[in-house]
């Protein structure tokens, strides 16, 4: 942590219904993948802290799980993570999907926002997917519901208006220290990001066949060959034997493809040649078992 004169820094939480584009926004701002992306809702399970540093400021973004009605203990965990961040930040970005517009989940989130004194920006994402004439009625609708400090339409995917949003965020930050080194983009260890990249490939490749009953556990990560290569071993956890068959695929074809795609991203992350070994294991109903949730990295006491 370093102190600079007139330097601004702070914590910004991104909340919203599932699948509004929070992870896409974080990755766009940071400039590399630290949060996994999927068109399936509720992909993010832990707080992802992305660190965005300029000459004048440092913003620590917290990407929370999409707020939704919990269906199991894992869902309860995800909801607590999302709601707890509202109490500990300098600014809240409430992100909505311009295509979907107002939904019942937004009503629930706005009620939570009314219980905090933290300033809130409304971020209307995916504006590249709607006609400009649709934007004004959407803005008016949300203006009636809550006194937002700013309302900023963006496209996280295309980058439209993201720079404007970053400038507005910087203006809201208090003076403070530089918490992280300039070249650090997240506070998560490499192991966490690697397991998330593997989980992302499973979600992408299995589509509707495998719901969110997938976890990935790192078994080992070590440098070998005079630090020229990194060997990664990880286990993909599923809830049913039938899901194990899907993840492995015919003659191991699906698992090979998951490994191939994950290895490319892991090599980009680590800047080194990577050898990746994957196994698949069945743990029945793990999302409802507190001990297994802890084993797989979902520790409530950390939030």
Phi and psi restraints in degrees (value plus and minus 20) as a CYANA .aco file:
   2 UNK   PHI    -143.8  -103.8
   2 UNK   PSI     127.6   167.6
   3 UNK   PHI    -123.4   -83.4
   3 UNK   PSI     110.5   150.5
   4 UNK   PHI    -146.0  -106.0
   4 UNK   PSI     124.9   164.9
   5 UNK   PHI     -86.7   -46.7
   5 UNK   PSI     114.0   154.0
   6 UNK   PHI      39.8    79.8
   6 UNK   PSI      -1.0    39.0
   7 UNK   PHI     -99.7   -59.7
   7 UNK   PSI     123.7   163.7
   8 UNK   PHI    -134.5   -94.5
   8 UNK   PSI     122.8   162.8
   9 UNK   PHI    -176.0  -136.0
   9 UNK   PSI     136.2   176.2
  10 UNK   PHI     157.1   197.1
  10 UNK   PSI     156.9   196.9
  11 UNK   PHI    -131.6   -91.6
  11 UNK   PSI     113.2   153.2
  12 UNK   PHI    -146.9  -106.9
  12 UNK   PSI     101.5   141.5
  13 UNK   PHI    -115.4   -75.4
  13 UNK   PSI     117.6   157.6
  14 UNK   PHI    -129.6   -89.6
  14 UNK   PSI      96.0   136.0
  15 UNK   PHI    -141.8  -101.8
  15 UNK   PSI     145.6   185.6
  16 UNK   PHI     139.6   179.6
  16 UNK   PSI     150.0   190.0
  17 UNK   PHI     -82.9   -42.9
  17 UNK   PSI     142.4   182.4
  18 UNK   PHI     -77.9   -37.9
  18 UNK   PSI     124.3   164.3
  19 UNK   PHI      49.1    89.1
  19 UNK   PSI      11.0    51.0
  20 UNK   PHI    -112.2   -72.2
  20 UNK   PSI     -29.4    10.6
  21 UNK   PHI      89.0   129.0
  21 UNK   PSI       2.0    42.0
  22 UNK   PHI     -83.5   -43.5
  22 UNK   PSI     -67.2   -27.2
  23 UNK   PHI     -86.3   -46.3
  23 UNK   PSI     -57.7   -17.7
  24 UNK   PHI     -80.4   -40.4
  24 UNK   PSI     -61.6   -21.6
  25 UNK   PHI     -83.3   -43.3
  25 UNK   PSI     -68.2   -28.2
  26 UNK   PHI     -76.4   -36.4
  26 UNK   PSI     -68.0   -28.0
  27 UNK   PHI     -85.1   -45.1
  27 UNK   PSI     -55.8   -15.8
  28 UNK   PHI     -82.8   -42.8
  28 UNK   PSI     -66.1   -26.1
  29 UNK   PHI     -89.1   -49.1
  29 UNK   PSI     -64.3   -24.3
  30 UNK   PHI     -93.6   -53.6
  30 UNK   PSI     -50.2   -10.2
  31 UNK   PHI      71.5   111.5
  31 UNK   PSI     -16.1    23.9
  32 UNK   PHI    -175.8  -135.8
  32 UNK   PSI     146.6   186.6
  33 UNK   PHI    -101.6   -61.6
  33 UNK   PSI      94.4   134.4
  34 UNK   PHI    -141.1  -101.1
  34 UNK   PSI     -38.2     1.8
  35 UNK   PHI    -137.4   -97.4
  35 UNK   PSI     115.2   155.2
  36 UNK   PHI     -97.4   -57.4
  36 UNK   PSI     130.4   170.4
  37 UNK   PHI    -140.5  -100.5
  37 UNK   PSI     120.4   160.4
  38 UNK   PHI    -177.5  -137.5
  38 UNK   PSI     131.6   171.6
  39 UNK   PHI    -103.5   -63.5
  39 UNK   PSI     -18.2    21.8
  40 UNK   PHI    -104.1   -64.1
  40 UNK   PSI     117.5   157.5
  41 UNK   PHI     -89.0   -49.0
  41 UNK   PSI     143.6   183.6
  42 UNK   PHI      40.1    80.1
  42 UNK   PSI      20.2    60.2
  43 UNK   PHI     -94.7   -54.7
  43 UNK   PSI     -61.4   -21.4
  44 UNK   PHI     -97.5   -57.5
  44 UNK   PSI     110.0   150.0
  45 UNK   PHI    -135.3   -95.3
  45 UNK   PSI     -46.0    -6.0
  46 UNK   PHI    -139.2   -99.2
  46 UNK   PSI     141.7   181.7
  47 UNK   PHI     -86.2   -46.2
  47 UNK   PSI     105.6   145.6
  48 UNK   PHI    -123.1   -83.1
  48 UNK   PSI      96.8   136.8
  49 UNK   PHI    -117.1   -77.1
  49 UNK   PSI      93.6   133.6
  50 UNK   PHI    -123.1   -83.1
  50 UNK   PSI     113.1   153.1
  51 UNK   PHI    -129.0   -89.0
  51 UNK   PSI      99.3   139.3
  52 UNK   PHI    -133.9   -93.9
  52 UNK   PSI      95.5   135.5
  53 UNK   PHI    -138.5   -98.5
  53 UNK   PSI     112.2   152.2
  54 UNK   PHI    -141.7  -101.7
  54 UNK   PSI    -196.8  -156.8
  55 UNK   PHI     -85.2   -45.2
  55 UNK   PSI     -46.2    -6.2
  56 UNK   PHI    -130.1   -90.1
  56 UNK   PSI     -32.2     7.8
  57 UNK   PHI    -178.4  -138.4
  57 UNK   PSI     144.0   184.0
  58 UNK   PHI    -157.2  -117.2
  58 UNK   PSI     104.1   144.1
  59 UNK   PHI    -132.4   -92.4
  59 UNK   PSI     106.2   146.2
  60 UNK   PHI    -123.8   -83.8
  60 UNK   PSI      89.6   129.6
  61 UNK   PHI    -109.3   -69.3
  61 UNK   PSI     117.9   157.9
  62 UNK   PHI    -137.3   -97.3
  62 UNK   PSI      92.7   132.7
  63 UNK   PHI    -113.8   -73.8
  63 UNK   PSI      92.8   132.8
  64 UNK   PHI    -116.6   -76.6
  64 UNK   PSI     139.9   179.9
  65 UNK   PHI     -80.3   -40.3
  65 UNK   PSI     124.0   164.0
  66 UNK   PHI     -78.1   -38.1
  66 UNK   PSI     115.2   155.2
  67 UNK   PHI     -95.1   -55.1
  67 UNK   PSI     106.4   146.4
  68 UNK   PHI    -175.5  -135.5
  68 UNK   PSI     150.5   190.5
  69 UNK   PHI     -99.6   -59.6
  69 UNK   PSI      99.2   139.2
  70 UNK   PHI     -85.7   -45.7
  70 UNK   PSI     123.5   163.5
  71 UNK   PHI    -137.4   -97.4
  71 UNK   PSI     -26.2    13.8
  72 UNK   PHI    -180.6  -140.6
  72 UNK   PSI     157.4   197.4
  73 UNK   PHI     -80.3   -40.3
  73 UNK   PSI     -55.6   -15.6
  74 UNK   PHI     -82.3   -42.3
  74 UNK   PSI     -60.5   -20.5
  75 UNK   PHI     -82.9   -42.9
  75 UNK   PSI     -60.5   -20.5
  76 UNK   PHI     -79.9   -39.9
  76 UNK   PSI     -64.0   -24.0
  77 UNK   PHI     -78.8   -38.8
  77 UNK   PSI     -67.6   -27.6
  78 UNK   PHI     -82.4   -42.4
  78 UNK   PSI     -58.9   -18.9
  79 UNK   PHI     -86.8   -46.8
  79 UNK   PSI     -60.8   -20.8
  80 UNK   PHI     -83.6   -43.6
  80 UNK   PSI     -60.5   -20.5
  81 UNK   PHI     -77.7   -37.7
  81 UNK   PSI     -68.5   -28.5
  82 UNK   PHI     -83.3   -43.3
  82 UNK   PSI     -65.0   -25.0
  83 UNK   PHI     -93.9   -53.9
  83 UNK   PSI     -54.9   -14.9
  84 UNK   PHI     -85.4   -45.4
  84 UNK   PSI     -49.6    -9.6
  85 UNK   PHI     -86.9   -46.9
  85 UNK   PSI     -43.4    -3.4
  86 UNK   PHI     -82.5   -42.5
  86 UNK   PSI     -44.6    -4.6
  87 UNK   PHI    -107.7   -67.7
  87 UNK   PSI     -31.9     8.1
  88 UNK   PHI    -142.2  -102.2
  88 UNK   PSI      -3.6    36.4
  89 UNK   PHI    -141.3  -101.3
  89 UNK   PSI     147.9   187.9
  90 UNK   PHI    -111.8   -71.8
  90 UNK   PSI     -42.3    -2.3
  91 UNK   PHI    -173.8  -133.8
  91 UNK   PSI     124.3   164.3
  92 UNK   PHI    -134.9   -94.9
  92 UNK   PSI     110.0   150.0
  93 UNK   PHI    -121.6   -81.6
  93 UNK   PSI      92.1   132.1
  94 UNK   PHI    -113.7   -73.7
  94 UNK   PSI      86.6   126.6
  95 UNK   PHI    -117.8   -77.8
  95 UNK   PSI     114.4   154.4
  96 UNK   PHI    -144.4  -104.4
  96 UNK   PSI     141.6   181.6
  97 UNK   PHI    -115.9   -75.9
  97 UNK   PSI      94.8   134.8
  98 UNK   PHI     -80.0   -40.0
  98 UNK   PSI     -50.9   -10.9
  99 UNK   PHI     -90.5   -50.5
  99 UNK   PSI     -63.8   -23.8
 100 UNK   PHI     -99.7   -59.7
 100 UNK   PSI     -49.5    -9.5
 101 UNK   PHI      49.2    89.2
 101 UNK   PSI    -177.5  -137.5
 102 UNK   PHI     -89.9   -49.9
 102 UNK   PSI     117.0   157.0
 103 UNK   PHI    -159.8  -119.8
 103 UNK   PSI     149.3   189.3
 104 UNK   PHI     -81.3   -41.3
 104 UNK   PSI     -53.6   -13.6
 105 UNK   PHI     -81.9   -41.9
 105 UNK   PSI     -51.4   -11.4
 106 UNK   PHI     -85.7   -45.7
 106 UNK   PSI     -57.0   -17.0
 107 UNK   PHI     -80.1   -40.1
 107 UNK   PSI     -62.9   -22.9
 108 UNK   PHI     -83.1   -43.1
 108 UNK   PSI     -64.2   -24.2
 109 UNK   PHI     -85.4   -45.4
 109 UNK   PSI     -63.7   -23.7
 110 UNK   PHI     -82.0   -42.0
 110 UNK   PSI     -56.4   -16.4
 111 UNK   PHI     -81.8   -41.8
 111 UNK   PSI     -58.3   -18.3
 112 UNK   PHI     -86.6   -46.6
 112 UNK   PSI     -58.6   -18.6
 113 UNK   PHI     -84.9   -44.9
 113 UNK   PSI     -52.2   -12.2
 114 UNK   PHI     -87.3   -47.3
 114 UNK   PSI     -35.6     4.4
 115 UNK   PHI    -112.3   -72.3
 115 UNK   PSI     -16.3    23.7
 116 UNK   PHI    -144.6  -104.6
 116 UNK   PSI     133.6   173.6
 117 UNK   PHI    -117.9   -77.9
 117 UNK   PSI     -18.0    22.0
 118 UNK   PHI     -88.9   -48.9
 118 UNK   PSI     114.5   154.5
 119 UNK   PHI     -82.2   -42.2
 119 UNK   PSI     126.5   166.5
 120 UNK   PHI    -147.7  -107.7
 120 UNK   PSI     109.1   149.1
 121 UNK   PHI    -117.9   -77.9
 121 UNK   PSI     117.6   157.6
 122 UNK   PHI    -112.1   -72.1
 122 UNK   PSI     101.6   141.6
 123 UNK   PHI    -129.9   -89.9
 123 UNK   PSI      93.8   133.8
 124 UNK   PHI    -115.3   -75.3
 124 UNK   PSI      83.6   123.6
 125 UNK   PHI    -113.4   -73.4
 125 UNK   PSI     143.3   183.3
 126 UNK   PHI      48.8    88.8
 126 UNK   PSI      15.3    55.3
 127 UNK   PHI     -89.2   -49.2
 127 UNK   PSI     -35.9     4.1
 128 UNK   PHI     -90.4   -50.4
 128 UNK   PSI     -31.3     8.7
 129 UNK   PHI    -124.4   -84.4
 129 UNK   PSI     -14.9    25.1
 130 UNK   PHI    -147.6  -107.6
 130 UNK   PSI     143.4   183.4
 131 UNK   PHI     -96.8   -56.8
 131 UNK   PSI     120.0   160.0
 132 UNK   PHI     -72.2   -32.2
 132 UNK   PSI     -51.2   -11.2
 133 UNK   PHI     -85.1   -45.1
 133 UNK   PSI     -39.8     0.2
 134 UNK   PHI    -101.7   -61.7
 134 UNK   PSI     -33.7     6.3
 135 UNK   PHI     -93.6   -53.6
 135 UNK   PSI     -65.8   -25.8
 136 UNK   PHI     -80.5   -40.5
 136 UNK   PSI     -68.0   -28.0
 137 UNK   PHI     -78.5   -38.5
 137 UNK   PSI     -54.3   -14.3
 138 UNK   PHI     -86.6   -46.6
 138 UNK   PSI     -63.7   -23.7
 139 UNK   PHI     -81.5   -41.5
 139 UNK   PSI     -65.2   -25.2
 140 UNK   PHI     -81.7   -41.7
 140 UNK   PSI     -59.9   -19.9
 141 UNK   PHI     -79.6   -39.6
 141 UNK   PSI     -67.3   -27.3
 142 UNK   PHI     -94.5   -54.5
 142 UNK   PSI     -49.4    -9.4
 143 UNK   PHI     -80.4   -40.4
 143 UNK   PSI     -54.2   -14.2
 144 UNK   PHI     -90.1   -50.1
 144 UNK   PSI     -43.7    -3.7
 145 UNK   PHI    -111.9   -71.9
 145 UNK   PSI     -46.9    -6.9
 146 UNK   PHI    -180.9  -140.9
 146 UNK   PSI     123.2   163.2
 147 UNK   PHI    -101.9   -61.9
 147 UNK   PSI      56.9    96.9
 148 UNK   PHI     -86.5   -46.5
 148 UNK   PSI     122.2   162.2
 149 UNK   PHI     -87.0   -47.0
 149 UNK   PSI     -61.1   -21.1
 150 UNK   PHI    -165.1  -125.1
 150 UNK   PSI     132.1   172.1
 151 UNK   PHI    -144.0  -104.0
 151 UNK   PSI      96.6   136.6
 152 UNK   PHI    -148.7  -108.7
 152 UNK   PSI      94.5   134.5
 153 UNK   PHI    -100.7   -60.7
 153 UNK   PSI     117.2   157.2
 154 UNK   PHI    -163.2  -123.2
 154 UNK   PSI     148.2   188.2
 155 UNK   PHI    -145.0  -105.0
 155 UNK   PSI      85.9   125.9
 156 UNK   PHI     -84.6   -44.6
 156 UNK   PSI     -53.4   -13.4
 157 UNK   PHI     -90.3   -50.3
 157 UNK   PSI     -65.4   -25.4
 158 UNK   PHI    -109.5   -69.5
 158 UNK   PSI     -38.6     1.4
 159 UNK   PHI      72.1   112.1
 159 UNK   PSI     -18.2    21.8
 160 UNK   PHI     -80.3   -40.3
 160 UNK   PSI     105.3   145.3
 161 UNK   PHI      48.2    88.2
 161 UNK   PSI     -14.6    25.4
 162 UNK   PHI     -86.5   -46.5
 162 UNK   PSI     -57.8   -17.8
 163 UNK   PHI     -83.0   -43.0
 163 UNK   PSI     -61.2   -21.2
 164 UNK   PHI     -79.8   -39.8
 164 UNK   PSI     -64.7   -24.7
 165 UNK   PHI     -81.2   -41.2
 165 UNK   PSI     -63.8   -23.8
 166 UNK   PHI     -81.9   -41.9
 166 UNK   PSI     -58.5   -18.5
 167 UNK   PHI     -84.8   -44.8
 167 UNK   PSI     -60.6   -20.6
 168 UNK   PHI     -86.8   -46.8
 168 UNK   PSI     -58.0   -18.0
 169 UNK   PHI     -83.2   -43.2
 169 UNK   PSI     -64.8   -24.8
 170 UNK   PHI     -78.6   -38.6
 170 UNK   PSI     -58.8   -18.8
 171 UNK   PHI     -83.0   -43.0
 171 UNK   PSI     -48.6    -8.6
 172 UNK   PHI    -104.1   -64.1
 172 UNK   PSI     -36.8     3.2
 173 UNK   PHI     -93.4   -53.4
 173 UNK   PSI     124.3   164.3
 174 UNK   PHI     -97.4   -57.4
 174 UNK   PSI     144.2   184.2
 175 UNK   PHI     -87.2   -47.2
 175 UNK   PSI     119.0   159.0
 176 UNK   PHI    -192.2  -152.2
 176 UNK   PSI    -199.9  -159.9
 177 UNK   PHI    -100.4   -60.4
 177 UNK   PSI     146.2   186.2
 178 UNK   PHI    -105.6   -65.6
 178 UNK   PSI      88.4   128.4
 179 UNK   PHI     -94.0   -54.0
 179 UNK   PSI     -55.9   -15.9
 180 UNK   PHI    -142.0  -102.0
 180 UNK   PSI     134.7   174.7
 181 UNK   PHI     -78.7   -38.7
 181 UNK   PSI     134.0   174.0
 182 UNK   PHI     -79.1   -39.1
 182 UNK   PSI     -50.9   -10.9
 183 UNK   PHI    -113.5   -73.5
 183 UNK   PSI     -15.3    24.7
 184 UNK   PHI    -111.1   -71.1
 184 UNK   PSI     109.9   149.9
 185 UNK   PHI    -131.4   -91.4
 185 UNK   PSI     -29.5    10.5
 186 UNK   PHI    -176.3  -136.3
 186 UNK   PSI     138.8   178.8
 187 UNK   PHI    -117.9   -77.9
 187 UNK   PSI     -19.0    21.0
 188 UNK   PHI    -101.4   -61.4
 188 UNK   PSI     121.5   161.5
 189 UNK   PHI     -89.3   -49.3
 189 UNK   PSI     139.1   179.1
 190 UNK   PHI     -74.3   -34.3
 190 UNK   PSI     -58.1   -18.1
 191 UNK   PHI     -77.4   -37.4
 191 UNK   PSI     -63.6   -23.6
 192 UNK   PHI     -82.9   -42.9
 192 UNK   PSI     -67.0   -27.0
 193 UNK   PHI     -84.3   -44.3
 193 UNK   PSI     -58.4   -18.4
 194 UNK   PHI     -82.1   -42.1
 194 UNK   PSI     -65.4   -25.4
 195 UNK   PHI     -84.9   -44.9
 195 UNK   PSI     -54.8   -14.8
 196 UNK   PHI     -87.1   -47.1
 196 UNK   PSI     -58.4   -18.4
 197 UNK   PHI     -84.4   -44.4
 197 UNK   PSI     -58.4   -18.4
 198 UNK   PHI     -85.9   -45.9
 198 UNK   PSI     -64.4   -24.4
 199 UNK   PHI     -82.0   -42.0
 199 UNK   PSI     -57.6   -17.6
 200 UNK   PHI     -78.8   -38.8
 200 UNK   PSI     -63.2   -23.2
 201 UNK   PHI     -86.0   -46.0
 201 UNK   PSI     -56.6   -16.6
 202 UNK   PHI     -82.4   -42.4
 202 UNK   PSI     -64.9   -24.9
 203 UNK   PHI     -82.4   -42.4
 203 UNK   PSI     -63.6   -23.6
 204 UNK   PHI     -84.1   -44.1
 204 UNK   PSI     -65.2   -25.2
 205 UNK   PHI    -102.6   -62.6
 205 UNK   PSI     -49.4    -9.4
 206 UNK   PHI    -111.8   -71.8
 206 UNK   PSI     -32.2     7.8
 207 UNK   PHI      31.4    71.4
 207 UNK   PSI    -150.0  -110.0
 208 UNK   PHI     -95.6   -55.6
 208 UNK   PSI     -30.9     9.1
 209 UNK   PHI     -89.7   -49.7
 209 UNK   PSI     -50.9   -10.9
 210 UNK   PHI    -139.6   -99.6
 210 UNK   PSI      91.1   131.1
 211 UNK   PHI     -94.4   -54.4
 211 UNK   PSI    -177.9  -137.9
 212 UNK   PHI    -106.0   -66.0
 212 UNK   PSI      17.6    57.6
 213 UNK   PHI    -116.8   -76.8
 213 UNK   PSI      11.1    51.1
 214 UNK   PHI    -134.1   -94.1
 214 UNK   PSI     111.8   151.8
 215 UNK   PHI    -149.1  -109.1
 215 UNK   PSI     137.6   177.6
 216 UNK   PHI    -148.7  -108.7
 216 UNK   PSI     109.4   149.4
 217 UNK   PHI    -136.0   -96.0
 217 UNK   PSI     111.0   151.0
 218 UNK   PHI     -98.9   -58.9
 218 UNK   PSI     104.1   144.1
 219 UNK   PHI    -111.6   -71.6
 219 UNK   PSI     -61.5   -21.5
 220 UNK   PHI    -180.4  -140.4
 220 UNK   PSI     131.7   171.7
 221 UNK   PHI    -165.6  -125.6
 221 UNK   PSI      93.8   133.8
 222 UNK   PHI    -165.0  -125.0
 222 UNK   PSI     127.0   167.0
 223 UNK   PHI    -108.8   -68.8
 223 UNK   PSI     115.4   155.4
 224 UNK   PHI    -153.7  -113.7
 224 UNK   PSI    -199.4  -159.4
 225 UNK   PHI      33.9    73.9
 225 UNK   PSI      32.1    72.1
 226 UNK   PHI      35.3    75.3
 226 UNK   PSI      22.8    62.8
 227 UNK   PHI      47.6    87.6
 227 UNK   PSI      -6.3    33.7
 228 UNK   PHI    -103.4   -63.4
 228 UNK   PSI     -38.0     2.0
 229 UNK   PHI    -161.8  -121.8
 229 UNK   PSI     132.3   172.3
 230 UNK   PHI    -137.8   -97.8
 230 UNK   PSI     109.8   149.8
 231 UNK   PHI    -125.0   -85.0
 231 UNK   PSI     102.8   142.8
 232 UNK   PHI    -138.9   -98.9
 232 UNK   PSI     111.0   151.0
 233 UNK   PHI    -144.5  -104.5
 233 UNK   PSI     110.8   150.8
 234 UNK   PHI    -164.2  -124.2
 234 UNK   PSI     134.6   174.6
 235 UNK   PHI    -137.4   -97.4
 235 UNK   PSI     110.2   150.2
 236 UNK   PHI    -111.8   -71.8
 236 UNK   PSI     102.8   142.8
 237 UNK   PHI    -119.2   -79.2
 237 UNK   PSI     110.2   150.2
 238 UNK   PHI    -146.8  -106.8
 238 UNK   PSI     151.4   191.4
 239 UNK   PHI    -118.1   -78.1
 239 UNK   PSI     -40.6    -0.6
 240 UNK   PHI    -154.0  -114.0
 240 UNK   PSI     132.9   172.9
 241 UNK   PHI     -80.1   -40.1
 241 UNK   PSI     -58.4   -18.4
 242 UNK   PHI     -82.3   -42.3
 242 UNK   PSI     -55.2   -15.2
 243 UNK   PHI     -89.3   -49.3
 243 UNK   PSI     -54.6   -14.6
 244 UNK   PHI     -80.9   -40.9
 244 UNK   PSI     -63.3   -23.3
 245 UNK   PHI     -81.5   -41.5
 245 UNK   PSI     -58.8   -18.8
 246 UNK   PHI     -86.9   -46.9
 246 UNK   PSI     -64.7   -24.7
 247 UNK   PHI     -86.4   -46.4
 247 UNK   PSI     -57.0   -17.0
 248 UNK   PHI     -94.1   -54.1
 248 UNK   PSI     -62.4   -22.4
 249 UNK   PHI      58.2    98.2
 249 UNK   PSI     153.0   193.0
 250 UNK   PHI     -85.1   -45.1
 250 UNK   PSI     102.0   142.0
 251 UNK   PHI      32.9    72.9
 251 UNK   PSI      12.8    52.8
 252 UNK   PHI      57.6    97.6
 252 UNK   PSI      -7.0    33.0
 253 UNK   PHI     -85.4   -45.4
 253 UNK   PSI     -60.2   -20.2
 254 UNK   PHI     -87.8   -47.8
 254 UNK   PSI     -64.5   -24.5
 255 UNK   PHI     -83.4   -43.4
 255 UNK   PSI     -57.9   -17.9
 256 UNK   PHI     -82.1   -42.1
 256 UNK   PSI     -61.2   -21.2
 257 UNK   PHI     -89.5   -49.5
 257 UNK   PSI     -59.7   -19.7
 258 UNK   PHI     -78.1   -38.1
 258 UNK   PSI     -67.4   -27.4
 259 UNK   PHI     -83.6   -43.6
 259 UNK   PSI     -61.5   -21.5
 260 UNK   PHI     -81.9   -41.9
 260 UNK   PSI     -67.5   -27.5
 261 UNK   PHI     -89.9   -49.9
 261 UNK   PSI     -60.2   -20.2
 262 UNK   PHI     -85.0   -45.0
 262 UNK   PSI     -60.1   -20.1
 263 UNK   PHI     -80.1   -40.1
 263 UNK   PSI     -58.9   -18.9
 264 UNK   PHI     -80.6   -40.6
 264 UNK   PSI     -65.3   -25.3
 265 UNK   PHI     -89.2   -49.2
 265 UNK   PSI     -58.5   -18.5
 266 UNK   PHI     -86.5   -46.5
 266 UNK   PSI     -59.2   -19.2
 267 UNK   PHI     -83.5   -43.5
 267 UNK   PSI     -58.8   -18.8
 268 UNK   PHI     -85.6   -45.6
 268 UNK   PSI     -57.6   -17.6
 269 UNK   PHI     -88.2   -48.2
 269 UNK   PSI     -65.6   -25.6
 270 UNK   PHI    -112.2   -72.2
 270 UNK   PSI     -34.8     5.2
 271 UNK   PHI      44.1    84.1
 271 UNK   PSI      16.6    56.6
 272 UNK   PHI    -172.6  -132.6
 272 UNK   PSI     139.1   179.1
 273 UNK   PHI     -86.6   -46.6
 273 UNK   PSI     117.6   157.6
 274 UNK   PHI    -145.8  -105.8
 274 UNK   PSI     115.0   155.0
 275 UNK   PHI    -129.0   -89.0
 275 UNK   PSI     103.6   143.6
 276 UNK   PHI    -139.9   -99.9
 276 UNK   PSI     106.0   146.0
 277 UNK   PHI    -135.1   -95.1
 277 UNK   PSI     112.2   152.2
 278 UNK   PHI    -145.1  -105.1
 278 UNK   PSI     120.9   160.9
 279 UNK   PHI    -145.1  -105.1
 279 UNK   PSI     142.2   182.2
 280 UNK   PHI    -144.8  -104.8
 280 UNK   PSI     113.3   153.3
 281 UNK   PHI    -153.2  -113.2
 281 UNK   PSI     121.7   161.7
 282 UNK   PHI    -116.6   -76.6
 282 UNK   PSI     105.6   145.6
 283 UNK   PHI    -148.3  -108.3
 283 UNK   PSI      81.2   121.2
 284 UNK   PHI     -80.2   -40.2
 284 UNK   PSI     109.7   149.7
 285 UNK   PHI      35.0    75.0
 285 UNK   PSI      17.0    57.0
 286 UNK   PHI     -82.8   -42.8
 286 UNK   PSI     -46.2    -6.2
 287 UNK   PHI     -89.1   -49.1
 287 UNK   PSI     -34.1     5.9
 288 UNK   PHI    -126.6   -86.6
 288 UNK   PSI     -12.2    27.8
 289 UNK   PHI    -132.9   -92.9
 289 UNK   PSI      94.3   134.3
 290 UNK   PHI     -77.6   -37.6
 290 UNK   PSI     -60.5   -20.5
 291 UNK   PHI     -84.5   -44.5
 291 UNK   PSI     -60.1   -20.1
 292 UNK   PHI     -93.9   -53.9
 292 UNK   PSI     -53.5   -13.5
 293 UNK   PHI     -79.1   -39.1
 293 UNK   PSI     -62.3   -22.3
 294 UNK   PHI     -84.3   -44.3
 294 UNK   PSI     -64.2   -24.2
 295 UNK   PHI     -79.6   -39.6
 295 UNK   PSI     -52.3   -12.3
 296 UNK   PHI    -115.2   -75.2
 296 UNK   PSI      -8.7    31.3
 297 UNK   PHI      79.2   119.2
 297 UNK   PSI     -13.9    26.1
 298 UNK   PHI    -120.5   -80.5
 298 UNK   PSI      64.8   104.8
 299 UNK   PHI    -126.1   -86.1
 299 UNK   PSI      89.9   129.9
 300 UNK   PHI     -82.7   -42.7
 300 UNK   PSI     -52.3   -12.3
 301 UNK   PHI     -88.9   -48.9
 301 UNK   PSI     -32.3     7.7
 302 UNK   PHI    -105.3   -65.3
 302 UNK   PSI     -24.5    15.5
